[in-house]
Amino acid sequence: MEGTIEIDGSSTVLPITQAVAEEFLSFYPNIYPIVGVSGTGGGFKRFIAGETDISDASRPIKDSEAQVAAANGIEYIEFEIALDGIAIVTNQENNWVDYLTVEELDLIWNPESLVDSWNDIRPGWPDEPIRLYGPGTDSGTFDYFTEVIVGESGASRADYTASEDDNVLVQGIRGDKYALGYFGYAYYAESADILKIVPVDSGNGPVAPADQTINSGQYTPLSRPLFIYVSKVSLERQEVATFVRFYMETAEQLVTEVGYTPLPTSVYQQNLAILNQQP
């Protein structure tokens, strides 16, 4: 077998798909998975136009996107591949934030926010500017965060440093004492020695993201599933079908290796069963 496989989408899912692709190449050196990182929304734009075989996604496909896919004759299968938590992080020198409530996160991030300084959140916190970092508007993490924190997908203040590349956000927060940001938990786990995690209180006390709290749903409302979407037409190509099958066979181990929370084994087995039913 030989060929290329076009993949694009979520920066959150990227480490998982990259890990699978690297492992896959050691078994199938003549098949080249090309993994892009346009964000979930950017990836779906390409996918529903028929430009890619697989779309990495940190949220489910929107109705509007599904309608475009249908109009373009793009049929697909959704596979859930891991669990993730959205991490709230600050600079390591931040010694005043012990946790934030969901209400405080909404106060900070909603489009009408008047929060400019840390003491606008809680009296007694420094009278210093709060500088915000987060995913761009093409990101599924942005969509999910705004939906569960602000109450409407896409509703956010615009005066923050945005990037589809979570590594850019990590470095920005690392270098800014008065920074606050959010992105996928695995990117925090990779940088735990240079960033500070902020527990979130949704009404039952502060909870920090970790495999156990994400998997149990205790880290609410910022736990979420991750997906890949696969074109049915692409699955008719042997190299794509082989790659997706390999993905499901290795995901449980590789998801853990790159810092995410794996799904129960039965989910990956069910995904394989769905693949085996395809023509």
Secondary structure, 3 states (H helix, E strand, C coil): CCEEEEEEECCCCHHHHHHHHHHHHHHCCCEEEEECCCHHHHHHHHHCCCCCCEEEECCCCCHHHHHHHHHCCCCEEEEEEEEEEEEEEEECCCCCCCCEEHHHHHHHHCCCCCCCEHHHCCCCCCCCECEEEEECCCCHHHHHHHHHHHCCCCCCCCCCEEECCHHHHHHHHHCCCCEEEEEEHHHHHHCCCCEEECCEECCCCEECCCHHHHHHCCCCCCEEEEEEEEEHHHHCCHHHHHHHHHHHHHHHHHHHHCCCECCCHHHHHHHHHHHHCCC
